[in-house]
Amino acid sequence: MIYLAFFVLLFTLLRMLVAAFNFFTRKWQGESAVSQPRVSVLIPARNEEKNIGTLLNDLLQQDYPDFEIWVYDDASEDATPDIVREASVKDARVKIIKGEALPPGWLGKNHACYQLSKKATGEYFLFLDADVRVGKRMVKEALAHMQKYDLKLLSVFPQQEMHSLAEKLVVPVMNWILVSLLPLRLTRLSPWPSLSAANGQCMLFDAQVYRYENFHSCLRNEKVEDIAIFRYMKGLNYRAETLLGTGQIRCRMYRSYGEAINGFSRSVFAFFGESRLLAFLFGLITALGFVPVYLGLPATFLVLYFAMVVLLRVFVSLASRQNIVQNILLAPLQQLTFLLLLLRAGVLQSQKATLWKGRNVDKIS
């Protein structure tokens, strides 16, 4: 029991230090691009009438001189294509692609991104999800960071907007995992594919590399395509990096508890290398780690343990631009939510019933 207690303490300390490192190094390195080549902004959209107009408005106000916007209408059943067409009439930089039937062996988003890449004319491809919001300098600052470090891919985790209690219980869980387990600077500095992270909501590619490798086509059946692409690129020795957004990009991903649980169940195991065992062990250690510390060590160590847990939450919240007090007070319920999320993901994958945008991503025809 004593050895287990010390393991829990060391593991918690390391996570706290990683979260602190990510907070102190989160600033983007570069404010103005050396050159301003053409950028193709590529947006896969399926039933996004609530979001697509707002994103297009954000993009058309970019402080950047040369860009085009392509939207792929992926069989939307709402007003998404009408909103995009209306925007294209007002501004010729906006263009729409009418989606085709999903071919066998493809997942929907991967196919949409690949089709978008075939139309794009830019020297850089910026893939954005339709539910994000971007600041006026987003393209310029992202491109500056790409050029400064000669990256072939830059991915950014948006700042998450949360309004309901349900969102505040689920959405912070992903940053709590990512920011405390992976020093994000190592995504660029380390050659190991295992030290990879990415967010498909925002991925900026060197277009020449993308056209040569056709990443979404190569990984057409990957349901967590963003992390798979990042690992694939590192395996090919391309320079890539993932950063936390510091206000340039934000997103309100989900609006209900059930929607968030179902959404994250698609990708939660990817944070642990698709290992369910590691994911469940992480869940048990973080939920019940205080037990061996309480049983095996003096009370002082229990106080130390909870102090580190609180500081870990503080650094994760700071790095993610989330409410510190809120995350600390809701920590027990967020922890319970994480366990429920793991159970939900495990059941859905066992039954091959994981849904995304109305499609089963566990069953590919």
Secondary structure, DSSP 8 states (H G I E B T S, - for coil): -HHHHHHHHHHHHHHHHHHHHHHHT-S-S-SS-SS---EEEEEEESS-TTTHHHHHHHHHT-S-SSEEEEEEE-S-SSSHHHHHHHHHHH-TTEEEEE-----TT--HHHHHHHHHHHH--SSEEEEE-TTEEE-TTHHHHHHHHHHHTT-SEEEEE-EE---SHHHHHHTHHHHHHHHHH--TTHHHH---TTS----TTEEEEEHHHHHHH-HHHHTTT-TTHHHHHHHHHHHTT--EEEEE-SSSEEE---SSHHHHHHHHHTTGGGGGTT-HHHHHHHHHHHHHTHHHHHHHS-HHHHHHHHHHHHHHHHHHHHHHT--HHHHHHTHHHHHHHHHHHHHHHHHHHHTT--EETTEESS---
